[in-house]
Amino acid sequence: MKPDRILHVIAPCELGGAERVVHDSALGQRNRGHAVSVMALLAPDAADPWLVTALRANEVPTFTCRSSRRGYLAEIKAIRHRMRETRADIVHCHAYRGDVLGRLAAVGLPAALVATAHGFTGGGLKNQCYEWLDRRALRRFDAVIAVSAQLETRLESSGVPHEKLNLVQNAFLPLPLLPRSQALDKLGLDRSRTTIGWIGRVEWEKGADVLVEAVALLERSGVQTAVVGDGREREKNELATHRLGIADTVRFTGSIPNAGELLAAFDVVVLSSRTEGLPISLLEALSAGVPVVATAVGEVPAATANGRFAQLVPSEDPTALAAAIDRVLAQEGQAEDIARQAAEWVRQRFGSDAWLDRIDTTYQLALRHRANRK
């Protein structure tokens, strides 16, 4: 199989699952001999996000377009320019801005169009409108990757042809872990206390507010919590910790690049999401051998062998979440044994080689579909 010229297109947040997917797939594809580059759509005054700096540090050609919030025409022109300059065989788009603008930029060009649907979060009317536009755009792609079976079904019901869909569950490149003491110091936490960890975007769909309420209900005392990440709901959740009387035990660290390196700091990792595809933060926690409590949404049950390797609870239920955290912390030895088994299982099932093979298969599907349209 000849090497492909691949251009990834994304409007990256500071750090999230889609950004890790682009990072890991770009590095993996480059290491397989493909010519890979990335186009990042950024706000005009934004600093380079983690994805851009990390890719450039690894010598992956990474281009940026900085435009106003509604500078869609400039972004379309910039993407189109990079498609031509890189002579891309494959344009791989991510998330709604990348999908919609990438499709428009590719009109009349020979590249095959691939999108990864990372999930739909709902939320406010504005976001729902963007996601509606995204689902319509995805119908016109040559191939679409769904990261979960649930998402694949949803995409087909929204009009994406079945023959264009491929289920490719997320995988990851495991990060080397910092020693526990060093990780706790980096987080600004007490080395002597039991620690709950939460990593993600502090947005409604990720349920940081559910975690905060659960922490206030814990029976176990002397526990500290680190909320690693940033987002629009951070201030609201910080205020909630004061209202609930737990502000001195919950630390909001902000976004930390390569947060997966810090997992040894945690005695339990909590995912309190309202909606998910297949969260890479979950795979990282399982791979690191850290006990996990998670909401049973999206592909979380499948990724944890239906609860064999994690305590699963309903979403939006702080009482159930608190009880599960208490159980894990009370069963320290047993929880650690299960976590060690989970680490081996997740490395075998969600390793990067098979994942990259499935993406390559999707690319070949897209190239065939594109050739048939000529």
Stockholm file with secondary structure:
# STOCKHOLM 1.0

chainA/1-374         MKPDRILHVIAPCELGGAERVVHDSALGQRNRGHAVSVMALLAPDAADPWLVTALRANEVPTFTCRSSRRGYLAEIKAIRHRMRETRADIVHCHAYRGDVLGRLAAVGLPAALVATAHGFTGGGLKNQCYEWLDRRALRRFDAVIAVSAQLETRLESSGVPHEKLNLVQNAFLPLPLLPRSQALDKLGLDRSRTTIGWIGRVEWEKGADVLVEAVALLERSGVQTAVVGDGREREKNELATHRLGIADTVRFTGSIPNAGELLAAFDVVVLSSRTEGLPISLLEALSAGVPVVATAVGEVPAATANGRFAQLVPSEDPTALAAAIDRVLAQEGQAEDIARQAAEWVRQRFGSDAWLDRIDTTYQLALRHRANRK
#=GR chainA/1-374 SS CCCCEEEEEECCCSSCHHHHHHHHHHHHHHHTTCEEEEEEEECTTCCCCHHHHHHHHTTCCEEEEECCTTCHHHHHHHHHHHHHHHTCSEEEEEHHHHHHHHHHHTTTSCCEEEEEECCCCCCSHHHHHHHHHHHHHHTTSSEEEESSHHHHHHHHHTTCCGGGEEECCCCCCCCCCCCHHHHHHHHTCCTTSEEEEEESCCSGGGTHHHHHHHHHHCSSCSEEEEEEBCCTTHHHHHHHHHHTTCTTTEEEEECCTTGGGGGGGCSEEEECCSSCSCCHHHHHHHHTTCCEEEECCTTHHHHTTTTTTSEEECTTCHHHHHHHHHHHHHTHHHHHHHHHHHHHHHHHHSCHHHHHHHHHHHHHHHHHHHHHHC
#=GC SS_cons         CCCCEEEEEECCCSSCHHHHHHHHHHHHHHHTTCEEEEEEEECTTCCCCHHHHHHHHTTCCEEEEECCTTCHHHHHHHHHHHHHHHTCSEEEEEHHHHHHHHHHHTTTSCCEEEEEECCCCCCSHHHHHHHHHHHHHHTTSSEEEESSHHHHHHHHHTTCCGGGEEECCCCCCCCCCCCHHHHHHHHTCCTTSEEEEEESCCSGGGTHHHHHHHHHHCSSCSEEEEEEBCCTTHHHHHHHHHHTTCTTTEEEEECCTTGGGGGGGCSEEEECCSSCSCCHHHHHHHHTTCCEEEECCTTHHHHTTTTTTSEEECTTCHHHHHHHHHHHHHTHHHHHHHHHHHHHHHHHHSCHHHHHHHHHHHHHHHHHHHHHHC
//
